[in-house]
């Protein structure tokens, strides 16, 4: 990626047992790309997907919500 001048824009994973997903301590500890947006997908009890976005700083050990929009 570096040789091609590419960068990571977003990283995603799921928290399948959470209707309101937020970064876990492990997510923060392993957030090695502070410029990336971290997308976490959770699911309600009815199985509906919930998408949340965050800026995570492993160095500062904190996270903040990030705004996003889904465009068709």
Buried (B, 14 or more C-beta within 10 A) or exposed (E): EEEEEEEEEEBEEBBEEBEEBEBEEEBBEEBEBEEBBBBBBBBEEEEEEBEBBBBBEBEEEEBEEBEEEEEE
